[in-house]
Amino acid sequence: MSLTNTRLSDSIANARTVKIQKPNDTFYDFKLYPFGERGTYIAPELINEITDNLAVSIEDHFHNYDYIVSPEPGGHTWGMLAAYKLLKPINILRLSTDLYKDIHLEAKRETAYNENRICFDGFQKGDRVLLVDDVISSGATIRSIAVQMEEMGVKLVGVQAIIAKGEHYRKLEEDLNVPVRILSQV
């Protein structure tokens, strides 16, 4: 397995910034990481490096979980690849649409630049899950997921992300009382 973050570091350093207009007519500077929720083209070598490193980090830090949970739009791809690599099941937290309105619970998801709802389906009380996501910024998405899981009686055993922006992930780790591991930090 790959134990280097060379391609990941390069993709972070070379990511361009776009301005996203928020509902209040202010703008948010958004980094277009190829592996993030608005990324498009991802080289196979970068896919391989990130997937291998996620698997190594998960194997090193998380041992007692039933399956991986990952949210759309950015985390589910990496959660699925990690689950495949580790031979673990995955439960994808889909963004809410009318298609799901009668078969799930929802939680509000707020980011620095938008708001939507995440669908929770297929969980059982007592499940032990590992959350895999692409980017941790403020931690608001992960907090909303953790609150909903607690209400459902699902145990969040930890969080694994590709990158963290700043130090918010440390506060998240403290507040949720679970380990939060990252591959890189910006």
C-alpha positions, 0 to 999 in steps of 0.5 A: 500500500502507498504510504506517501502523500506526494500526489495529495500534497501536490493536488492541495497545493495546485487547487484553484480557488473559486468564489461561491456566492452565498444566499446573503450576497457575500462570497466564499472562497472555495478551494477546488480540490480534485478529490473534494465535493466539487472536484471533477477530474481525478488522476488514477494515481491520486485515487490510488494514493488516497484510497491506500492511505485511507485504508492504512489510516483506518486499519491503524486507528479504528478496529471496532466498527460494523461499517463505514458511513459517508455523506454526499456530495464529497465523502461518499466516493472515498468512503466507498473506495475505503470500504471496498479496500477494507472489505467493509459495508458502507451506508451512504448518507444521501442528500435529501430529495423527494425520492427519499421523503417517506423512507428516512430520517433527515438532518440539516447540513450547513456548510460555509457556503450552502445548506441542505438535508442529509438522509439517514436510512438503513441504520439499526440501534446499536450499530457501530460506525466509522464516518469517512469524509473528504474535507473537514472545515468547520466540522458542522456537517460531521456534528449534524451527522453525529447528533442524528446518529446519537438520536438513533442509538447508533455509535459513532466510533471515529472520523477519518477524513482526507484533509482538515482545514485549520484546527477545527477537527481537534475541537470536533474530536474533543466535543464528540469524544471520538478519534478524528484522523486526517491524511493532511491539513491545510 
